[in-house]
């Protein structure tokens, strides 16, 4: 393994034996060659660790770190701590990449001397691949606002990030979060970026339906509350910037909307409305809150939780019919 390289690819691995081959094969097929792959075996109880070791034995650009299970956030941070690349990118083991992903992102970053390069992506679901087109300004402050509004996806896997943004500013993935860790981390990295560049091409395949162990498949009222940890981290990070106060309200509103959509009874609806009441101020100006969600929120805020619950049940019934 070289002391330095252009790109460090960090892959957290847990119960991934059925699909890690596809992920790694797509990385090894990259047209760009100057990279390392850091596989973090996060205490996986299946054969994932053995598969990682076999790939490392066959290609000296791959190194494996076996660690006690600590969750995806701790695995991502472990990868950052061991990376030597000028840039880093995270890849999830149930996803895969286009062969020119690293070349396109790295070339764009070098051409603009950018700290962050972002690309479009595919969302693969039920055998279909949907192109997700992004709007990414070259101004980091504008990107931060969009990340907080959630009009720009905060995922780690379509963003090539200069490693020194992590190390020079001591930005670390929160160790007590099993999901939404990217939401808590990516905006803070953008806050220290000098230049952002955008590659208008889908280079990453975000696969939604092959991993039964993916925690994001199980979006419940309880784990939606973990997003509040991300809000706390971001509020601390941006407390001194009044320009972002409205955008933080937008983020709070999105979280409460997600809570409302996970409710299974009127009592939970009432509990959800206790979270971030200050977000009501931006309910009707938020760019991505649907009319449906606004109606549910309005009903709950006017003591009509039973009517809101009926709307949720009808909506969920239609979603079930559509998925079947």
Residue pairs with C-beta under 8 A, 6 or more apart in sequence:
1 36
1 60
1 61
1 63
1 84
2 36
2 84
3 84
4 84
4 85
4 86
5 34
5 35
5 36
5 61
5 84
5 85
5 86
6 32
6 34
6 35
6 85
6 86
6 87
6 106
7 32
7 34
7 35
7 36
7 85
7 86
7 87
7 88
7 89
7 102
7 106
7 160
8 35
8 36
8 38
8 79
8 83
8 84
8 85
8 87
8 88
8 89
8 163
9 27
9 35
9 36
9 37
9 38
9 88
9 89
9 90
9 91
9 102
10 38
10 40
10 76
10 79
10 80
10 83
10 88
10 89
10 90
10 91
11 23
11 24
11 27
11 37
11 38
11 39
11 40
11 79
11 90
11 91
11 92
11 93
12 40
12 42
12 72
12 75
12 76
12 79
12 90
12 92
12 93
13 20
13 39
13 40
13 41
13 42
13 44
13 48
13 49
13 52
13 75
13 93
14 41
14 42
14 43
14 44
14 48
14 69
14 72
14 75
14 93
14 213
15 44
15 45
15 46
15 48
15 213
16 23
16 44
16 46
16 48
16 93
16 94
16 211
17 44
17 46
17 47
17 48
17 51
18 210
19 93
19 94
19 207
19 210
19 211
20 48
20 51
20 52
20 93
21 51
22 96
23 91
23 92
23 93
23 94
23 95
23 96
23 97
24 37
24 55
24 62
26 96
26 97
26 98
26 99
27 37
27 91
27 97
28 55
28 59
29 99
30 97
30 99
30 100
30 101
30 102
30 103
31 99
31 100
31 102
31 103
32 100
32 102
32 103
32 106
35 61
35 85
35 102
36 61
36 62
36 63
36 83
36 84
36 85
37 59
37 61
37 62
37 63
38 63
38 65
38 79
38 82
38 83
39 52
39 55
39 56
39 62
39 63
39 64
39 65
40 65
40 67
40 75
40 76
40 78
40 79
41 48
41 49
41 52
41 64
41 65
41 66
41 67
42 67
42 69
42 70
42 71
42 72
42 74
42 75
43 66
43 67
43 68
43 69
43 70
44 69
48 93
49 64
49 66
52 62
52 64
53 64
55 62
56 62
56 63
56 64
63 82
65 78
65 79
65 82
67 74
67 75
67 78
70 175
71 175
71 177
71 178
72 178
72 179
72 181
72 215
73 173
73 174
73 175
73 176
73 177
73 178
73 181
74 173
74 175
76 90
76 156
76 173
76 181
77 172
77 173
77 175
79 88
79 90
80 88
80 163
80 166
80 167
80 172
80 173
83 163
85 163
86 162
86 163
87 105
87 106
87 109
87 117
87 160
87 161
87 162
87 163
88 160
88 161
88 162
88 163
88 166
89 102
89 105
89 156
89 157
89 159
89 160
89 161
90 156
90 157
91 97
91 157
91 204
92 157
92 206
94 207
94 210
94 211
94 214
95 157
95 204
95 205
95 206
95 207
96 205
96 207
97 203
97 204
97 205
98 202
98 203
98 204
98 205
100 203
101 119
101 203
101 204
102 160
104 119
104 199
104 201
104 203
105 117
105 119
105 160
105 199
105 203
106 117
106 160
108 114
108 117
108 197
108 198
108 199
109 115
109 116
109 117
109 160
109 162
109 197
111 197
112 138
112 195
112 197
113 194
113 195
114 162
114 193
114 194
114 195
114 196
114 197
115 161
115 162
115 165
115 192
115 193
115 194
115 195
115 196
116 140
116 159
116 160
116 161
116 162
116 165
116 189
116 190
116 193
116 195
116 196
116 197
117 159
117 160
117 196
117 197
117 198
117 199
118 134
118 136
118 158
118 159
118 160
118 196
118 197
118 198
118 199
119 134
119 158
119 198
119 199
119 200
119 201
119 202
119 203
119 204
120 131
120 132
120 133
120 134
120 158
120 199
120 200
120 201
120 202
120 203
121 132
121 134
121 153
121 155
121 157
121 158
121 202
121 203
121 204
121 205
121 206
122 129
122 130
122 131
122 132
122 202
122 204
122 205
122 206
123 129
123 130
123 132
123 206
123 208
124 130
124 205
124 206
124 207
124 208
124 209
125 207
125 208
125 209
126 209
129 205
131 202
132 153
132 202
132 206
133 200
134 152
134 153
134 198
135 146
135 151
135 152
136 143
136 152
136 196
136 198
137 143
137 146
137 196
138 195
138 196
138 197
138 198
139 196
140 190
140 191
140 193
140 194
140 195
140 196
141 243
143 152
143 190
143 193
143 196
144 187
144 190
144 191
144 238
144 244
144 247
145 244
145 247
146 152
147 154
147 183
147 186
147 187
147 190
148 187
148 234
148 244
148 247
148 248
148 250
148 251
149 247
149 250
149 251
149 254
149 286
149 287
149 288
150 250
150 251
150 254
150 288
151 287
151 288
154 182
154 183
154 186
154 187
155 182
155 186
155 206
156 182
156 185
156 186
157 204
157 206
158 203
158 204
159 186
161 189
162 193
165 171
165 189
165 192
165 193
166 172
166 189
168 192
169 188
169 192
171 185
171 188
171 189
171 192
172 185
173 181
173 184
173 185
174 181
174 184
174 185
174 229
174 230
174 233
176 229
177 184
177 226
177 229
177 230
178 215
178 223
178 226
179 215
179 216
179 223
179 226
180 226
180 227
180 229
180 230
181 230
183 227
183 230
183 234
184 229
184 230
184 233
184 234
187 234
187 237
187 238
188 233
188 234
188 237
190 196
191 237
191 238
208 217
211 217
215 223
219 258
219 262
220 262
221 259
221 262
221 263
221 264
221 268
221 272
224 255
224 258
224 259
224 262
225 259
227 255
227 258
228 255
228 275
231 248
231 251
231 252
231 255
234 248
234 251
235 248
238 244
238 248
246 282
249 276
249 278
249 279
249 281
249 282
250 279
250 282
250 286
252 275
252 276
252 278
252 279
253 276
253 279
253 282
253 283
253 286
253 289
254 286
254 288
254 289
255 275
255 276
256 272
256 273
256 275
256 276
256 279
256 297
257 289
257 293
257 297
259 272
259 275
260 269
260 272
260 273
260 293
260 296
260 297
260 300
260 308
260 312
261 293
261 296
261 312
262 268
263 269
263 272
263 309
263 312
265 309
266 305
266 306
266 308
266 309
269 300
269 305
269 308
269 309
269 312
270 300
270 305
272 300
273 297
273 300
273 301
280 297
280 301
283 289
283 294
283 297
283 298
284 294
292 311
292 315
295 308
295 311
296 308
296 311
296 312
299 305
299 307
299 308
299 311
300 308
